Amino acid sequence: MPIRILLAGSALALLGACATANSSMPEISPLQRVSNAATPQTADALAARGMYPQAITAYRVALKTNAEDASSRYGLAEALRRSDKLNDAKIEFTALLANPDWKLRALEGLGRTSFMMNNRPGALDSFNLVVAEDANAWGSWLGIAEIHDLNRDWGKADQAYALALAATNEPAVVYNNQGVSKLARGDAAGAAELFRGALAADANFKRAATNLELAEAVSGKSVEAISASVQDARERARKLNNSGYVAMLQNRPDDARAFYEAAIKEHPSFYPLAYQNLKELDAAKNEESAAKPAK
C-alpha cells in the first residue's frame, strides 16, 4: 500500500488553514513579480516562501543568463518537484549528475521524485547510489527506510532508520518518521516513545506532537465515538482524518474511507487533506487489484 511519508516529516498532517473566497483581485507583492532581471537570490527567496510557480519562472530567467549555474538548476529542479511537475524535475536533476559537486544532491532529488511517481525501485536505486558514496547522507537513508516500510520489510527499515539517526544532526525528523513506521506495524506504544524522542530533540516539532497524540489515542474508536467526544468541528475533523490515516496504515481501507469522508463533512478546511488521503487509499486499492493474478 502506498503510504506517503514525507522525507522531511510524516504524512500524518496538521490541520491546514481554511481557504476563503475573495471576489476582489489579489494583491501582488513585489517579491511575486518576476522580471527579466531575476537573480538566483530572487528565485531562492521565492522558493523559501513556498512560492514555487514564481520561483520556477525566476530560476529559468536566471539560467538564461548563466546556464552553468548549478545552484539555480538544482533550485529549479526542487521547485518543479514540489510543484508536482515531476517529469520536468527529473530532467533538471539528471542534468546535474555530471557535476561532481552536485551529483549526490541530484541523485537524492531523483530518488524523491521517483518516490513521488510511485517508482519505488527507481527511488531505491537512487538513494542507494547516494549512500554508497556518502554514508552520512541521512536524507537518503530516510528515503530507503520509507521504501522498506512501504514494502513491509521492517527489519531493513529499522536498519536504515538507525543509519539515518547516526548520520543526522536533525534526529527529531528520524524519530518522527520511525514512529510513523511503528504505527504502520500496529505498535502504538513504540510509536509514542519515538514521537516523545522527536519532541525531546525539538520541542517545537508540531507534527511530532500531533503524531504523539495520535499514537496515544489509537484505540479503535469509531467515527461516532470521535464525533461525540470532541466539540470543536475543526478538532473533530483533524482527529477523524488522523484516525483514517491510522486505519489505512493498519490495512483497514473501509474504516479509513469512513473516517476521511467524515473529516470532509465535519469541516471544509479539511477537504483538501482528507481528499488527498482518499486518493492515496484508492491508488493503493487499484495497485493491489492490479497485482492480483487474473482468475
N, C-alpha and C positions, 0 to 999 in steps of 0.2 A: 504494500500500500504506500503510495507516495505521501510522505509526511514532510511538509515544507518547514524545516527548522532552519531559520536564517543563520548564516555563518557568523553573524555578529550578535546573535541573541536567539531566543526561542520563538517558535511560531505561535505560542500562546500569547496573544497580543493584548495590549491595554486598550481601554475604551478610547476611541478617537473622537476628535472634535466633530460636532454636528455641522454639516454644511448648510448654509442658509441661502435662499434665493435672493437675488438683488437685481431689481429691474433697471438700475442705472448702469452706465458704462463704468467698468472698473478703473481705478486709478492705476497708472503705471509708474513705478518708481524709477528714478534714473538708472538704478542698477539693472533693471529689466531691459532697458534699451540697449541694443547691441548694434554698434556702428561698424563701418569698415575698418576702424582703428582699434577694434577689440584686441586686448592683450591677453596673454596667458593668465595674468593675475586677475583680470576681469572674469575670465572663464572659471578660474578656481574659486573665486568669491561666489559666483552664481551656483556652482556645484555644492559648495559648502552650505548654502542656504536651501538646498534641495530643489533648486530651480533648474532642473535638468534639461528641459527643452531649450531654454535660453543659453544654458551652458554649452549644449551641443553646438548651437549656432556660433557662439563665441570661440570655442575650440577650433571649429572649422575655419573661421576667419583667421585665427592666429596661425593655423597650419598652412594657409595660403601664403602667408608672409614667410614662414620658415617651416618647410615640410619635414625637416630633420629634427624638429623639436619633439623628442621622445616623451617628455613630461606632458606636453599638450596632447599627444596621441594617446597616451595612457589615460589621461583625464577624459578624453573623448570616448574611449572605449568603456570606461566605467560609467559615464553619464548615459551612454547608449544602453548598457546592461541594466542600469537602474530604471531606465525608461521602457524596458521590455523590448527594445529593438535588438534582439539577441543575435540575429544573423549579421547585422552591421557591427555589433560589438565584437563578434568573433573575427571579423575581417581586420579590425583595428588591433586587437590583441595579437593576432597572427603576424601582423606587420612588424611587431616589436620583438619577435622571437630571435631575429638575427642580431639584436643589440645586446651584447653580453651584460650590460648594466641593468637592463630591463627585462631580460629573458624570464627570470623566475617570477617576477610580479605578473608578467604577461601570461605565463603558464597557469598561475593561480587564478587569474582572471578568466582564462579559458575554462578552467575547472568549474568555477562558479557559474559561468554562462552555460556550460554543458549540463550542469545540475539543474538549472532553471528550465532547460529544454527537455528535462526528464531523460537525459542521456547519462545514466549512471556509469556505464563502463568508460565512456569518454571522460567524464569528470574524474573518475578514479585514476585513469591513466595520467591525466594532467597533474593531479595532486601528488601522485607517486613520483613523477619526474621531478617535482619541486623538492620533496623531502629527500630524494636520493642525492641531490646536490647540496641541500641545506637542511640538516636535521633539526634546526631551530625554527623552521618555518611553521609556527604553531597554527596559523590560519589554514594551511593545507592539512595538517594533522586533524584539525577540527572538521574539515570537509570529508576526510577519509572516515572519521568516526561516524559522521552523519550518514554516509552511504552504507556503512556496515549496519547502522541502526535500521535503515530502510530495508536492508536485506535480512534483518533479524539475526545477524551474526554478532551476538552480544559480546562474546569473548574478544573478537578482533576490535569491536567498537571500544571496549574498555582499554585495550592496549593503546589505541590511538588517542583516546582521551588522556591517558597517563603521559604519553609523549608530548601532547599539546600542553598539558599543565607544567611539565618540566621545562618547556621552552618559552613559556609566555611570561610577560610582565603584566598581563591582564587576566589573572586567574578567575575573576568573577564570571567572565564570559564562559570559560570552560566548565566551571562548576554548574552554571545555569544550564548549559546545553546537555551536560551529562545527566542533570536532574530530569530534563525532559525525556532523555533516553530511559531512565529508570521508570518514569511514568508509563512509557510505552510497554515496559515489561510487567506492569502491574505492581511495581514495588513503590507504593506511595510513601512509605516511611523512609526508604533510601533516597527517594527524590527530595523529600523535605529536608533531609540532612544536607544534601548537596546545595539546595537553594539557600539554606542558612549559611553555608560556606561562601556562597556568592555574595550574600549580604554582609558577611564579616569582612570580605575583601573590598566591598564597595557598598557602603550603607545607603547610597542614593540610587542603587540599581532597581528602578521601579518594576522592570519586567520580572526580575527575580522575586521581588516582593509579591507580585501578583501570582507567580507560579507557586511560591510557598503557600500562599493562602489556598490555592487550588489543591495542592498536594495534601494539605492538612484537612481539606474539606471533602476529599473524594470518599464517598460512602454510598454511591449508587442512588443518590436522591433523584426522584422523578422530576419531570417538568413541573408538575403540580406542586410538589413539595417545595421546590425552589421559589416558584412564583408566590406561594403563600407565605414564605418565610422572609421575603425581602420587600420592603415597602417602596423604595425608590425605583422608578422604572428603568433608569439607566443602569443602576446597580443590578437589577434583575437581568437585564439584557446581557451585561458583562458576565454574570455568573452562568447564565444559560449558554452563552457562546463557549465559555471555557469548559463547561461540562460536556458540551458537544464535542469539543476537541479531545477531551479525555476518552469519551466513548469511541471516537474514531481511532485513537491510539490503541484502544483495547479491542479493536475489531468488532465493534457493535454498531454497524452502519445505520441500522434503522433507528436506534436510540439517538445517534449523532444527528441524523436528519431532523428528528423531532425537536431536539434542543436548538439547533440552528434556526429552524423555522419559527420557534417560539421567541428566540432572541430578536429576529427581524420584526416580529409582530409587536414586541414589547416597546421598542424604541427605534425610531428611524435612523438615528446616528449609528446604529449597529448594522444597518442594512449592508453597506459595502463589505465589512469584515465578515459577517456571517455568510453573506452570499459567496464570497471568495472561498470560505471553508466548504460550502456546499459544492462548489465547483471542484475542489480538491477531492471531496468524497465521491462525486460522480466519476471523476477521472480514475480514481482508484478502482471503482466498481467496473468501469469499462476495461481497465487494464487486466483485472482479474478474470473477467469474462473472456477476453481475447486469449489469455494464457491457457484456458481450459481446452483440452482436446475435443474436437467435434465427435458427437456420438454417431 
